Amino acid sequence: MSAHTYKTRGVCARQIDFELEDGALREVRFTGGCDGNLRAISKLIDGMPADEVVELLEGNTCNTKPTSCADQLVQAIKQARG
């Protein structure tokens, strides 16, 4: 298992912390942002393969922003995998 921290860009959440365990996401925690929505996303994707999360959430936007907290999670996963 490996722990990761990602500083977000262009969204309300300031940071995303998560763990990767055998290619699956665990313990996803957003700092800042829409608390209820982000906790719900975290629950829904807990244990899901990172590849599926990337496919599902990549490119998601928030209002007029070109990204979203969910899209930033995708960027965090990609950075964590190198």
N, C-alpha and C positions, 0 to 999 in steps of 0.2 A: 504494500500500500504506500502511496506517495501523496503527501499534502502539498497543495499549491495555493498561492495567493496571487490575485490579478488585480491591478489598479485599472478601473474602467475609464473610458474616454467618451465624453459626449452624452452621458446619461445621468439620471438622478442618483443611482447607486454609486457609491465611491469605490467599493471593493467587493470582490468575490473570492471566497475561500471554499475549497473543495478538496476531496480526495479521489484519487483514481485507484481502483482495486481490480486487478485482472481485467482492465479495459472498461470497467463500469464506474459510473459516478456515485459517490457517497458523500454524505454530510455537506451538501451545497448550502452555503450561507452568504447572503448578500448583506452588505453594510450600506444603509441608506436606501433610498428608492421607495416604491410602493410596498410597504411591509406585507400586507395581506396577500397581494398578488404574487410577490416573490417567494413567500413561504409556501404558497400553494404550488408554484412551479417546482420548488425544491422537493416537495413531497412527491409530486407526480413523476419526477425523473430519478428519484433515489433508486439505485440499483440498475438503472437502464444503461445499456452499452453506450459509451461515449459517441460512437459512430452514429447511432440512432438519434441522439440528442442533437448532434451537428446537423444531420439531415432534416430534422424536424424544425429547428429553431433558426438556422442560418438565414440571414437576410430579413428577419422580422424587424419592423420599424416601430417607432413610438411617435405618434402625432406627426409633426413635420420633421423630426430628426431622422437622419439617414441610418440610425441604428437604434437599438433598444437594450434593455438589461439582458433580455434573453439572447440577443445577438452578441452582446458582449461576453456572455457565458461561452458561446461558441468560439470566440476569439481566445478566451482563456484556455479552453480545451486544446485548441490548436497550438497555442504557445507551450502548454505543458507537455505536449507530445513532441515538440521540437520540429 
